[in-house]
């Protein structure tokens, strides 16, 4: 079965084979080179197979990813950076007919006793077929990517992203003509391919025939070099990366050409958004998405930002075209404008007949349709009967000029049931103390919201999407207590 997403990928890869497609580590690969490698992968795996890819942000992995989609198969996302033991166990439990990865990842993480065909890729997307296993099974029909969630609060789980969902996200709801020429503007992809944001960015560039710079990870110097060279009109920064840019020595001249910054995956405070705009003169357009939705469901547009930001600051924007959002009580009763409750979503990516999807996010929606995310219902800390929302505490800590980032979790307490504790990463060269930070919070939070303990760390553990890894933060406090 041919999917319109597969057809679009094939059309674009053959559009102008000699044109530059992907810049990595200063060197360009052409659309023809990426296309040849993708077609080789498609031939090796055959149609409709489940293919585990140990994904890294490298050209070879992009080609393999596109190759599986060309063949109509399912990419099973494997994160080779989760820790070797966990990844080995994950690969063994998946028991897939095909595994693809860099030679060192495959040698380290794949048990040779597995009955899988293992395909290794070098940096230039050349394929080295390493071993042959069983014939492929029927896979997951209609599923393009079996995507890992970010695993912010617990072990990551996998979500089906169908061909239809992804086609809707990057091509729109209706069939449309393929591009007739490669775009001139160059995008920058710094979101990891093991996260839905990276998958979306790569597929959007390919669907639009837009060349792009691929960063293996977000690095300020490498990122700004790409921005200076290519002058993109829009860039995407997760909140942690945006704060790095905000607190750097960069100026507006360094970001010349950039007309908007989009930011999602984690909460971004309105103060940080305003500080970024004040420093660089660039509006920050926040959005709301989840892996389960296969893309975004709410966002700011430039037009809305110009008209409404001062009155609606802190919102994540309004519902995207075709999406519906509402707030309900715990019993499912729809609530009115500005009443806080649980957010439910009908993503446009799932079509007109989609059911309401209950999230764990607390939200309010005003009479104009603007959405505010108030925190995660499943992360609320009940301290002696008082509710503490970790994001409120995190935002207050990150407002301190010496703080690079913060993560707040609950810790069991014999007297109060649970208390908030915070892990804080300082900006380079800063030496503010935990006691000084607690004192700073006294004018910004209620007494019960102030963390019972603040620990300064060299670095906050983060998921691939840039969110604090709250499970690792809890483990840090458990070790700190011992």
C-alpha positions as CSV (number, residue, x, y, z in Angstrom):
1,X,0.0,0.0,0.0
2,X,1.4,3.4,-1.0
3,X,0.8,6.3,1.4
4,X,0.8,9.9,0.3
5,X,3.6,10.6,2.8
6,X,5.8,7.9,1.2
7,X,4.9,9.3,-2.3
8,X,5.8,12.8,-1.2
9,X,9.2,11.6,0.2
10,X,9.9,9.8,-3.1
11,X,8.9,12.9,-5.2
12,X,11.1,15.3,-3.2
13,X,14.2,13.0,-3.1
14,X,14.1,12.7,-6.9
15,X,13.2,16.4,-7.5
16,X,16.8,17.8,-8.0
17,X,19.4,15.1,-7.1
18,X,22.3,17.5,-7.4
19,X,20.9,20.2,-5.1
20,X,22.2,20.4,-1.5
21,X,19.8,18.8,1.0
22,X,21.4,18.3,4.4
23,X,24.3,20.1,6.0
24,X,26.1,18.3,8.8
25,X,29.3,19.2,10.6
26,X,30.0,21.8,7.8
27,X,29.6,19.4,4.8
28,X,26.6,19.1,2.5
29,X,24.9,15.9,1.2
30,X,22.7,16.3,-1.8
31,X,19.1,15.1,-2.2
32,X,20.5,12.5,-4.6
33,X,22.9,11.1,-2.0
34,X,20.2,11.0,0.7
35,X,17.7,9.5,-1.8
36,X,20.2,6.8,-2.9
37,X,20.8,5.7,0.7
38,X,17.1,5.8,1.6
39,X,16.2,3.6,-1.4
40,X,18.9,1.1,-0.4
41,X,17.4,0.8,3.0
42,X,13.9,0.5,1.5
43,X,15.1,-2.4,-0.7
44,X,16.9,-4.1,2.3
45,X,13.9,-4.0,4.7
46,X,11.2,-4.5,2.1
47,X,7.5,-3.4,2.4
48,X,5.6,-3.1,5.7
49,X,8.4,-4.2,8.0
50,X,9.0,-3.1,11.6
51,X,12.5,-1.6,11.7
52,X,14.2,-0.6,14.9
53,X,16.5,2.4,14.4
54,X,19.0,3.5,17.0
55,X,18.4,7.1,16.1
56,X,21.0,9.8,16.3
57,X,20.9,13.2,14.6
58,X,23.2,12.1,11.8
59,X,22.7,12.0,8.0
60,X,22.8,8.2,7.8
61,X,20.0,7.9,10.3
62,X,17.9,10.5,8.4
63,X,18.4,8.4,5.3
64,X,17.4,5.2,7.1
65,X,14.4,6.8,8.6
66,X,13.2,8.0,5.2
67,X,14.0,4.7,3.6
68,X,11.7,2.8,6.0
69,X,8.9,5.2,5.2
70,X,9.6,4.9,1.5
71,X,9.0,1.2,1.9
72,X,5.8,1.7,3.8
73,X,7.2,0.2,7.0
74,X,7.2,1.2,10.6
75,X,10.2,3.0,12.2
76,X,10.5,1.7,15.8
77,X,12.3,4.5,17.7
78,X,15.2,3.3,19.8
79,X,17.1,5.8,21.9
80,X,20.8,4.7,22.1
81,X,21.5,7.3,24.8
82,X,19.1,6.0,27.5
83,X,21.8,3.9,29.1
84,X,23.3,0.7,27.7
85,X,21.6,-1.8,30.0
86,X,18.1,-0.3,29.5
87,X,18.6,-0.1,25.7
88,X,19.9,-3.6,25.4
89,X,16.8,-4.9,27.4
90,X,14.5,-2.7,25.2
91,X,16.0,-4.1,22.0
92,X,15.8,-7.7,23.2
93,X,12.1,-7.3,24.3
94,X,11.2,-5.7,21.0
95,X,12.5,-8.7,19.1
96,X,12.4,-6.9,15.7
97,X,13.2,-8.4,12.3
98,X,15.5,-5.4,11.4
99,X,17.8,-3.2,13.5
100,X,19.7,-0.2,12.1
101,X,22.3,1.9,13.7
102,X,25.8,3.3,13.8
103,X,28.5,0.5,14.0
104,X,29.5,1.3,17.6
105,X,25.9,1.4,18.7
106,X,25.1,-1.9,17.0
107,X,28.2,-3.6,18.5
108,X,27.5,-2.3,22.0
109,X,23.7,-2.7,22.2
110,X,22.6,-5.6,20.0
111,X,23.0,-9.1,21.4
112,X,24.5,-11.2,18.5
113,X,22.2,-14.0,19.5
114,X,19.1,-12.0,18.4
115,X,17.5,-13.3,15.3
116,X,17.5,-9.9,13.6
117,X,18.9,-8.5,10.4
118,X,21.4,-5.8,11.6
119,X,22.2,-3.0,9.2
120,X,25.0,-0.6,10.1
121,X,25.5,2.8,8.6
122,X,28.6,4.9,8.4
123,X,28.6,8.7,8.6
124,X,28.1,9.2,4.9
125,X,25.0,7.0,4.9
126,X,26.8,4.0,3.3
127,X,25.3,0.8,4.3
128,X,27.2,-2.2,5.7
129,X,25.0,-5.2,6.0
130,X,26.2,-7.0,9.1
131,X,24.0,-10.1,9.6
132,X,20.9,-11.7,8.3
133,X,18.0,-12.8,10.5
134,X,14.5,-14.0,10.0
135,X,12.0,-12.8,7.4
136,X,10.1,-9.7,8.3
137,X,6.7,-10.0,9.9
138,X,3.6,-8.0,8.8
139,X,4.5,-5.1,11.2
140,X,2.0,-2.5,12.3
141,X,-0.1,-1.7,9.2
142,X,-0.6,2.0,8.7
143,X,1.9,3.0,11.4
144,X,4.8,5.1,10.2
145,X,6.6,5.6,13.5
146,X,6.3,3.7,16.8
147,X,7.4,6.8,18.8
148,X,8.9,7.0,22.2
149,X,7.3,9.5,24.6
150,X,9.8,11.8,26.4
151,X,9.6,9.8,29.6
152,X,9.6,12.9,31.8
153,X,8.0,11.2,34.9
154,X,8.6,7.5,34.3
155,X,9.8,5.0,31.7
156,X,9.1,6.1,28.1
157,X,6.3,4.3,26.4
158,X,5.6,4.0,22.6
159,X,2.8,5.7,20.7
160,X,1.6,4.9,17.2
161,X,2.1,7.7,14.8
162,X,0.2,6.7,11.7
163,X,1.1,7.7,8.1
164,X,-2.2,9.7,8.0
165,X,-1.4,11.6,11.2
166,X,2.1,12.6,10.0
167,X,0.9,13.4,6.5
168,X,-1.7,15.8,8.0
169,X,0.9,17.4,10.3
170,X,3.4,18.2,7.5
171,X,1.3,18.3,4.4
172,X,-2.1,19.5,5.5
173,X,-5.5,17.7,5.5
174,X,-6.0,17.7,1.7
175,X,-4.0,16.1,-1.1
176,X,-1.7,18.8,-2.5
177,X,0.8,19.0,-5.4
178,X,4.4,18.1,-4.6
179,X,6.9,21.0,-4.7
180,X,8.3,21.6,-8.2
181,X,11.6,23.0,-7.0
182,X,13.9,22.9,-4.0
183,X,13.3,25.7,-1.6
184,X,16.0,28.4,-1.3
185,X,15.8,29.0,2.5
186,X,17.6,26.7,4.8
187,X,16.1,25.4,8.1
188,X,17.9,24.4,11.2
189,X,17.0,21.1,12.9
190,X,18.3,20.8,16.4
191,X,15.4,18.7,17.9
192,X,16.5,15.0,18.4
193,X,15.1,12.4,16.1
194,X,14.2,10.2,19.1
195,X,11.6,12.9,20.0
196,X,8.4,13.7,18.0
197,X,9.7,17.3,17.5
198,X,12.7,16.0,15.5
199,X,10.6,13.6,13.5
200,X,8.2,16.5,12.6
201,X,11.0,18.9,11.7
202,X,12.7,16.4,9.4
203,X,9.5,15.4,7.7
204,X,8.4,19.0,7.3
205,X,11.6,19.9,5.6
206,X,11.4,16.9,3.2
207,X,7.7,17.5,2.5
208,X,8.5,21.2,1.6
209,X,11.7,20.3,-0.3
210,X,13.6,22.5,2.1
211,X,17.3,22.0,2.7
212,X,18.3,21.9,6.4
213,X,21.2,22.0,8.8
214,X,21.2,19.0,11.1
215,X,22.7,19.4,14.5
216,X,23.6,16.3,16.5
217,X,22.5,18.2,19.6
218,X,21.8,21.8,20.6
219,X,25.2,23.5,21.1
220,X,25.1,27.3,21.3
221,X,28.2,28.0,19.2
222,X,27.2,25.5,16.5
223,X,23.6,26.7,16.4
224,X,24.5,30.4,16.1
225,X,27.1,29.6,13.4
226,X,24.3,28.0,11.4
227,X,21.9,31.0,12.1
228,X,24.6,33.5,11.0
229,X,25.4,31.5,7.8
230,X,21.8,30.7,6.6
231,X,19.7,33.5,8.2
232,X,16.5,31.5,8.6
233,X,13.3,33.5,9.1
234,X,12.1,31.2,11.9
235,X,14.0,29.0,14.4
236,X,12.7,26.5,16.9
237,X,14.1,26.4,20.5
238,X,12.9,24.3,23.4
239,X,12.8,26.4,26.6
240,X,16.1,25.2,28.0
241,X,17.9,26.2,24.7
242,X,16.0,29.5,24.5
243,X,17.3,30.4,28.0
244,X,20.8,29.5,26.9
245,X,20.5,32.0,24.0
246,X,18.8,34.6,26.2
247,X,21.6,34.5,28.8
248,X,24.4,34.4,26.2
249,X,26.5,37.3,24.9
250,X,24.7,37.1,21.5
251,X,23.1,40.2,20.0
252,X,20.4,41.0,17.5
253,X,23.1,41.1,14.8
254,X,23.9,37.4,15.5
255,X,20.2,36.6,14.9
256,X,19.8,38.8,11.8
257,X,17.1,37.5,9.6
258,X,15.2,35.7,12.3
259,X,11.6,37.0,12.5
260,X,10.1,34.5,15.0
261,X,11.1,31.9,17.5
262,X,8.8,28.9,18.1
263,X,9.0,27.1,21.4
264,X,7.3,24.0,22.7
265,X,7.8,20.6,24.4
266,X,8.0,22.2,27.9
267,X,6.5,25.2,29.7
268,X,8.2,28.5,28.9
269,X,7.5,31.4,31.3
270,X,6.0,34.6,29.9
271,X,8.9,36.5,31.6
272,X,11.5,34.5,29.6
273,X,9.5,35.1,26.4
274,X,9.3,38.8,27.1
275,X,13.0,39.0,28.1
276,X,14.0,37.3,24.8
277,X,11.8,39.7,22.8
278,X,13.2,42.7,24.7
279,X,16.8,41.6,24.0
280,X,16.6,40.5,20.4
281,X,13.4,42.2,19.1
282,X,12.0,38.8,18.1
283,X,8.6,37.5,19.2
284,X,8.5,34.1,20.8
285,X,5.5,31.9,19.6
286,X,4.8,29.2,22.1
287,X,2.8,26.1,21.3
288,X,1.2,23.0,22.8
289,X,1.7,19.5,21.5
290,X,2.1,15.9,22.6
291,X,3.4,12.7,21.1
292,X,0.0,11.2,21.3
293,X,-1.4,13.9,19.0
294,X,1.2,13.4,16.3
295,X,1.9,17.1,16.4
296,X,0.7,20.5,17.7
297,X,-2.8,21.3,18.6
298,X,-2.5,24.9,19.8
299,X,-0.1,27.7,19.0
300,X,0.5,31.4,18.7
301,X,0.5,33.0,15.3
302,X,2.4,36.1,14.4
303,X,-0.9,37.9,13.8
304,X,-2.3,36.9,17.2
305,X,1.0,37.8,18.9
306,X,0.9,41.3,17.6
307,X,-2.7,41.8,18.6
308,X,-3.1,39.8,21.8
309,X,0.2,39.1,23.5
310,X,0.0,41.9,26.1
311,X,-3.4,40.8,27.2
312,X,-2.9,37.0,26.9
313,X,0.8,36.6,27.9
314,X,1.7,33.2,29.2
315,X,-0.9,31.5,27.0
316,X,0.2,28.8,24.5
317,X,-2.1,30.3,21.9
318,X,-5.3,29.1,20.3
319,X,-6.4,25.8,18.8
320,X,-4.8,25.0,15.4
321,X,-7.1,24.7,12.4
322,X,-9.2,21.6,12.7
323,X,-8.3,20.9,16.3
324,X,-10.7,21.3,19.2
325,X,-9.9,21.9,22.9
326,X,-12.0,22.0,26.0
327,X,-11.6,22.0,29.8
328,X,-13.5,19.5,31.9
329,X,-14.0,18.6,35.5
330,X,-12.8,15.3,36.8
331,X,-16.2,13.8,36.1
332,X,-16.0,14.9,32.5
333,X,-18.4,17.8,32.8
334,X,-17.3,20.6,30.4
335,X,-16.3,23.8,32.1
336,X,-16.8,27.4,31.1
337,X,-14.4,30.2,30.1
338,X,-11.4,30.6,32.6
339,X,-12.5,27.7,34.8
340,X,-9.5,25.5,35.5
341,X,-9.8,21.8,34.9
342,X,-8.4,18.9,32.9
343,X,-7.6,19.6,29.2
344,X,-9.3,17.4,26.5
345,X,-8.3,17.6,22.9
346,X,-9.5,16.5,19.5
347,X,-6.4,16.7,17.3
348,X,-6.9,17.7,13.7
349,X,-4.4,14.9,12.8
350,X,-6.9,12.3,13.8
351,X,-9.7,13.5,11.5
352,X,-13.2,14.8,12.0
353,X,-14.5,11.8,13.8
354,X,-11.9,11.7,16.6
355,X,-13.0,11.3,20.2
356,X,-12.0,13.6,22.9
357,X,-8.5,12.7,24.3
358,X,-8.1,13.3,28.1
359,X,-4.7,14.7,29.0
360,X,-3.1,15.0,32.4
361,X,-2.6,18.7,31.9
362,X,-4.5,21.3,34.0
363,X,-5.6,24.2,31.9
364,X,-8.0,27.1,31.4
365,X,-9.4,28.5,28.1
366,X,-10.7,32.0,28.0
367,X,-13.6,33.4,26.0
368,X,-11.4,34.2,23.0
369,X,-10.1,30.6,22.8
370,X,-6.6,31.2,24.3
371,X,-5.3,28.3,26.3
372,X,-3.2,28.5,29.5
373,X,-1.4,25.3,30.7
374,X,-1.5,25.4,34.5
375,X,0.6,22.3,35.2
376,X,0.3,18.5,35.3
377,X,-2.4,17.2,37.5
378,X,-0.4,14.0,38.1
379,X,2.6,16.1,39.3
380,X,0.8,18.3,41.9
381,X,2.4,18.1,45.3
382,X,0.0,18.1,48.3
383,X,1.9,19.6,51.2
384,X,0.0,19.4,54.4
385,X,-3.3,19.8,52.5
386,X,-2.0,22.7,50.3
387,X,-1.5,22.1,46.6
388,X,1.9,23.0,45.1
389,X,2.3,23.1,41.3
390,X,5.9,22.3,40.5
391,X,5.9,24.5,37.4
392,X,5.1,27.6,39.5
393,X,8.1,26.9,41.7
394,X,10.3,26.2,38.8
395,X,9.3,29.4,37.0
396,X,10.0,31.4,40.2
397,X,13.5,29.9,40.5
398,X,14.3,30.4,36.9
399,X,13.4,34.1,37.2
400,X,16.5,34.5,39.3
401,X,19.2,36.1,37.1
402,X,21.8,33.5,38.2
403,X,19.7,30.4,37.5
404,X,20.1,28.6,34.2
405,X,17.4,26.0,34.9
406,X,15.4,24.3,37.7
407,X,13.5,21.1,38.3
408,X,11.0,20.6,41.1
409,X,9.6,17.3,42.4
410,X,7.8,16.0,45.5
411,X,9.5,14.1,48.3
412,X,7.7,12.1,50.9
413,X,7.5,13.7,54.4
414,X,6.3,12.0,57.5
415,X,4.6,15.1,58.9
416,X,3.3,16.8,55.8
417,X,2.8,13.9,53.4
418,X,4.9,15.4,50.7
419,X,7.1,18.5,50.2
420,X,8.6,20.2,47.2
421,X,12.4,19.9,46.6
422,X,14.3,21.6,43.8
423,X,17.4,20.8,41.8
424,X,19.0,24.0,40.4
425,X,21.6,24.6,37.7
426,X,23.3,27.9,37.8
427,X,24.5,30.0,34.9
428,X,28.3,29.6,34.2
429,X,30.4,31.6,36.7
430,X,27.6,32.3,39.2
431,X,27.9,31.3,42.9
432,X,24.5,32.1,44.5
433,X,23.8,29.9,47.5
434,X,20.7,27.7,48.1
435,X,19.8,29.8,51.1
436,X,19.9,33.0,49.0
437,X,17.6,31.3,46.5
438,X,15.2,30.3,49.2
439,X,15.2,33.9,50.5
440,X,14.6,35.1,46.9
441,X,11.5,32.9,46.7
442,X,9.9,34.4,49.8
443,X,8.7,37.5,47.9
444,X,7.4,35.4,45.0
445,X,5.8,32.3,46.4
446,X,3.6,31.3,49.4
447,X,5.4,29.8,52.3
448,X,4.1,26.3,51.6
449,X,5.4,26.5,48.0
450,X,9.0,27.2,48.9
451,X,11.1,24.0,48.5
452,X,12.1,22.2,51.7
453,X,15.5,21.7,50.1
454,X,17.3,23.3,47.2
455,X,20.3,21.4,45.8
456,X,22.7,23.1,43.4
457,X,23.9,20.8,40.6
458,X,26.4,21.2,37.7
459,X,23.7,20.1,35.3
460,X,20.0,19.1,35.4
461,X,19.3,15.7,33.8
462,X,17.1,16.1,30.8
463,X,15.1,14.0,28.4
464,X,15.9,14.2,24.6
465,X,13.2,16.8,24.3
466,X,15.0,19.1,26.7
467,X,12.5,18.6,29.6
468,X,13.9,17.9,33.1
469,X,14.0,14.1,33.6
470,X,12.0,14.1,36.8
471,X,12.7,10.4,37.5
472,X,16.4,11.1,37.5
473,X,15.8,14.2,39.6
474,X,14.0,12.1,42.2
475,X,16.9,9.6,42.1
476,X,19.3,12.5,42.7
477,X,17.5,13.5,45.8
478,X,17.3,9.9,47.0
479,X,21.1,9.6,46.7
480,X,21.5,13.1,48.3
481,X,19.5,11.9,51.3
482,X,21.8,8.9,51.7
